[in-house]
Amino acid sequence: MMIIDSHCHLEHENLPEKMIQAMDAGGVDKIVLFAAACDNLPSVPKSLLWVGRTILQSPFHKVALSIYEDAVMSSPGKIKVSGKFYEIRTYPDNQPVAEAIRQYPERFIGFVFLNPKNNPNVMEQLEQGIQNDNMRGVKTHPWFHNYNPGALLQDVAARCQELNLPILMHLGSRPETGNIQELISRFPRQNFILAHLGIPWFRKTWSMARDLPNIYLDLSGPYLSRSLVAKAVKFIGPDKLIYGTDAPYGLRTNTPGELSYAGSRSWVDSLPILSKEKEKIFSGNLLSLIRS
């Protein structure tokens, strides 16, 4: 069974050689790699993560949305974690990812990380990533970069639809920064992967993934849990879910500096579904999106 980690940021904590060691130890064949979105962040206490995802699934989800929004809006251009602020990369650097792909083409699949906000060169950056650097998809972050994807990603989505390239998106927590509906309406053949099970819009995005042919969700990040993944599989089914980790964050262990796939893999390995359905989640669904 092939296993692909669909969601990895290239940071100093998980440089290519270290990732390959973790992959070999964890039985992972390939990873989708893209640029760092921000300065390397500390781990959030598991108790706070549990509270956040629990409230997001409850009738009080608006409270969690306001907390989620405060993390990026209380100091523009920074994210607040445990009371401290860390720089967000306004225009992520795709060149280290391109170099990693050239060095290890059998292990890394590149996605070009784009921010269209105040960026007249965004289409040039897309073409550079796809045509010159052999990237196989696009990563976007409307939450960190504070923009309406329905308004600012239309040119990118049109080109990706033309080239049959998926767009991986971390939605924002306001109606405008979480506006995926406009892109779906205008580009019905464009495939979208919504990061971290569609956080922070679990209710809405799970229904979209179940009902629409071009919406997928990834299972990445310490924000999720084994029980939440099992709940999503039961609600959506295995055909629209994609394994990932949000490395380095989803690979951290209790040993400082150690990265391991054991925890995140167990979320899928423990599911009460057929082996062929697990294989769809581990690799088949993603491969269907990046094969043109």
Secondary structure, 3 states (H helix, E strand, C coil): CCCEEEEEEECHHHCHHHHHHHHHHHCCCEEEEEECCECCCCCCCHHHHHHHHHHHCCCCHHHHHHHHHHHHHCCCCEEEECCEEEEECCCCCCHHHHHHHHHCCCCEEEEEECCCCCCCCHHHHHHHHHHHCCCCEEEECHHHHCCCHHHHCHHHHHHHHHHCCCEEECCCCCCCCCCCHHHHHHCCCCCEEEHHHHCCCHHHHHHHHHHCCCEEEECCCCCCCHHHHHHHHHHHCHHHEECCCCECHHHECCCCCCECCHHHHHHHHCCCCCHHHHHHHHHHHHHHHHCC
